[in-house]
Amino acid sequence: MMIVMKEGASAEEVRAVISRVEETGAHAHVSTGDLTTVIGVIGDREHVANVAVDDAPGVDRVVPITKPYKLASAELKPGRTVIDVDGRKIGGAHFMTIAGPCTVESREQLLDTAQVVRDAGAQLLRGGAYKPRTSPYSFQGLGDAGLRLLAEAKQETGLPVTTELMDVRDLDAILEVADVIQIGARNMQNYTLLTEVGRSGRPTLLKRGLSSTLEELLLAAEYLLREGNENVILCERGIRTFETAYRYTLDLLAVPVLKEMTHLPVIVDPSHAAGRRDLVLPMSLAAAAAGADGVIVETHPEPEHAICDGPQALRASEFADYLRQLEAVAALAGKELERV
């Protein structure tokens, strides 16, 4: 349920309501707006049913949350969540571009790409140190050496970094470098991993699973939110269908529908969905027009020689032009474009 406090309710009245909630064994999730405070009551049905606060001082009304995803639900929080990553904002009216190579291959490759995406105006640098691959014989990333290169690129360019976490054993090492932790599609329902990342409190980019519904995506986000991590970014990256003309079906309907279902920012990954460089720009423009809060794309100095996913990577020499076109559509959709 959701407890809406009266406008001007005192901090003491809010604390008293939280105490009542916790006495029943339920958990209180507090969201403070400009005028009112909303307290989400989370727990099993029996505990929630035992919460009685209708007559408590400062309470305006009690509203049941009907969705199975409580903290991610748009019913819980008025307005949109805006996440700040080292001065770069995403969500609400803010549009963010995350760009870089699929995987960190070498110092020269990463630093060259990082300079290009920074100079063009992207807000975050992406790069995989650990890579999940379908074949066990494919390149799995540089691991710790890749993390050290990401740290160097971050220091040289000033760009915050996002990289994928696959194994909870690597969490501490990634926390030393990553400003945003990426959870890939294959790990969307790795609930132990989600719980540990949630406890870390680090902003998290959660990709939709290959065959997952939007509700399943939001329930995965709930694992992060439940641990107190409010900085969750949802990513539509294409789902598996019967179509074979491209790698995955990019479900752009997910963008406006998720905006109805949740307060969390929603971005799109056209690179992994398309699998083809020539489709990345049109699908990026379509994502921006659909109201996405950002995109995450792959770019590489020499895609033809990339170790991983070269055919879908934008050429670094063409990235600035790509970004200008993308930002023009995002602006038409009412997004604010920040330069840092």
N, C-alpha and C positions, 0 to 999 in steps of 0.2 A: 504494500500500500504506500501511498504518498501523503505525508502530512504537510499541509500548506499553512505556514504561520501567518499571522496578521501583519500587515504593513506596520513597521515600527515595533515589532515584538522585541523584547529585550533579550540580551545574551543569557540572562538568568532563566528566562522562560524557555529559551531554546534548550539550554542544558537540562532543565527539568524534564522536558519531553524526551530528550535523548536517554535520560536515566530510566524513564518509564519503559522505553522500548527495550533497552538492554536488560532490564530486570526480568523480562519474559523469555530471554534467551535469543531474541532476534538481534539483528545488527542495524545500526543507524548510519545512513549515508547522507551527509549534509551538503546541500548545494545552496550557496548564498548568492542571490541576485542583487541588483541595484536597489530594489524596493522590498523584496520578500525573501524569506528563507524557506527552502523546501527540504524536508527530511524524508528520505526514502527508507522504508522498513523492509529489510531483506532477511530471509530465513525460511524455514519450512512452514507449511501452511498452519500447523498447530501453533507455532510460536507467534506468527503474524496475527492469527485470529485472536490471540490473547492480549494484543496491544489495545488498550482502551485510553484514548487521549482526547476524545471529543469535548470533554469538559475542562481540559487543562487550560490554564491561563495562556493567552497568546496564540492559541490554535484557531485558525480560520475555518478550515474544513479538512476532511479526510477523504482521499480519493483512491479507490482500488486501482492497482495496475494489473491489467488483464493479460499482458504479454508474459511469456515464460522468461524472456530476457528483461530483467528489471532495471538494472543500472544503465544498460545501453538504450533503453526505451526512450523515445521522444516524449512519452507521458511523464517521465520523471523530471526532466529538466526543461524549463522554458528557454527558448533561444538555442543557438548553436554553440557547441564547444569549439573554442579557439585554442590551439596549442602553440606555444612559443618554443622554438628550438634555437637557442642562442641568438635571439633577436629576430629570427625569421618566423613568421606566423603562417599557420594553415588552419582553415576552417572559417565559418562565417563568410565574410566578404573577401577573405585572403586566399590567393591562389599561389601554390608552390610548385616549382619544377625541381625534380630530383633527377640527376643525370650522372652517367659515368659508365665504365665498362661492366660487362656481365661479371667478369672475374678479374682479379688482380693477377697480371701475368709477369710484369717486370716493373722496375722502378721507372724507367723511361716511359713506358706505356701509360702508367698511372699518373705520373706527374704531368705529362703532356696533356692528357685528357682533363685532368683537374684544372689546369690553367685555362683550357679552352672553355669549359663549362662555367667557370667563375667569370671570365672576361665577358662571356655572352650574357650573363645575368641570372644563371640558375642559382637556386638557394641552397641546395644540398648536393653533396657528392655521394654517389653510390659506388660500391665495389665489393665483390665477393671474395672474402678470404677463404671461406669454407663453402664448397659448392655441392649441392645434392645432385647427383647424376643418375639417370635411369640405369646405365651400364656401370658395373663396378670397375671396368677397365678404362673409363673415361677420366679425364683430368678432374681431380677433386679439389683443386685450389691449392694455394701456397701455405695455408694454415697460419701459424704464428708469424711467419715471415711476411705474409700478406697483410696481417694486422699492423706490423711495424711500418710497412710502406704506406698504409692508410693514415697512420699517425703522422708520418712525414708529410704526406700530401695535405693533411689538415693544417699542420703548422705552417707550411709554405703558402697556402692559398687563403687560409682563414675560413674555409668552408666547413660547416658541420658535416659529419659522416654518418651514413647508414650502411650497415652490413648485416648479412644473414646469420642468425644463430640456429644451429642444427642440433646441438647436443648441450645439455645443461652443464656438462663438465667444462665447456668452453665459455660459460657465462662470465666469469670473473675477468678473463682475458679480454673479452669483447667489451665489457663495461669500461675498461681502461681507455678505449678508443672511440667507441660508437656513441654518437649523440642520440641516435634512433636505432633501436634494435628491430631488424626485420625478421618476421616469422613467415617462412615460405608456405606455398600452397600445400605441400606434402606434410607439413607439420601443423596445419591449422587445427587439427583435433588431437594434437599431442598435449593432453591436458596437464601432465606433470610439468612439461616445459613451459606452458602458458602460466601456470601457477608461479613458478620460480621467476619468470620474467616480470610478472605482475608485482611480486614482492620487491623486485629491484627498483621499481618506481621510474625506470627509464622510459621515455616515450617509445612507443612500439607501433610498427607498421605491420598490420595483420593482413595477409593475402587470403583471398577466398580459395577454398579447396577446389580441385579439378571437377568434382561432381557434387559440390555442396550447395544447399539452398541458402537463401539469404537469412532465414531464421537460424540455420546451423552456424553461419558466419557470426551472427550477433550473439549466439550462445557461447561461441568460442571467445568473443570479445568479453563476455561476461566473466570468464575466468580471470582475465587480466584486471578488469574493473573491480571485481570482488576483493582483490588483494590490495586495493587502495591506489592502483595506477589509473589515473583518470585520463592520461595522455595516450589515447589509442586512435590510430588512423586505420581506416578500413580501405582495402585495395581490391578492386575488381580487376582480374587478370585473365579472364577468359575461362570458359568451362568446356568440358568435353561433351560433344554432341556427335551426331552421325555424319556431320559435314566433313569432307576431306580436302576441300579446296584450300584450306588454310589450317594452321596448327590447332587453334581453339576458337570457339565462338565467343567473341567479345560481347558480353551482355550489358550493353549500355543502358537498357531499361533499369538495370540495377541501381544506377546513379540516382534518378529521381525517386525511385521507390524506397531506397535506403534513406534518402533525405526525409521521407515521411515516417519511416520506422524508427529512426535513431537520431540523436543529437550529435553523433560523432562525425568527424570529417571523412569524406569519401574521395579517394583518388583512383586513377585508372593506370594500368600498365599495358599500353598497346604493343610493346615490343614482344613480350612473351605470348600474347594472344595471337598476333599476326604471324610471327616467325619469318616475316619478310619486310625488308627495309622500306619498300615502296608503299606499304600499307600503314606505316607508323604515323606519318604526318596526317593523312585523312582521318584516321581513327583518333588521333590526339585532338584534332579540331572538333570532331564530333563529341568527344568526351567533354571538352570545355563548353561547347554549346549546350550539352545536356545538364550542365551545372556542377561538374566535378570540381573539387577543391584543389586539384593538382594532378600532375602526371608523374610517373617514374619511367624513364626511358634509358635505353642503352646507347652509348656512343663510344667510338673507338677510333684511334688515329688511322689504323689500317685494318678495317673489318675483314678484308680478304685473307689476312694472316692471323686473325683472332683464334685463340685456342678453343674458345667456347662461344657459341651462338653468334658468329660473325654475320651470317645472312640477315639478321634482324637488327643489327647495330647501325645507328646513324653514323655517317662519316663525320669526324670531328670538324673537318673543314666546312661542313654544311650546317653545323649545329646552330650557329648564331642566326642564320636565316630561318631555320626551323622554329627557333624560339620566338622570333619576331612575329611570325604568322600565328603561332599558338597564343601568344599574349594578346594579340589583336582580337581574337575570338573570345578569350577569357574576359577581356575588358567589355566587350559587347554584352557578355552574360552578366555584367555587374560586379566583376571581381576586381579587387585592388591588387596591383602588381608592385611588389616592394623591391627596391634596389638597396643592397647593403654595401 
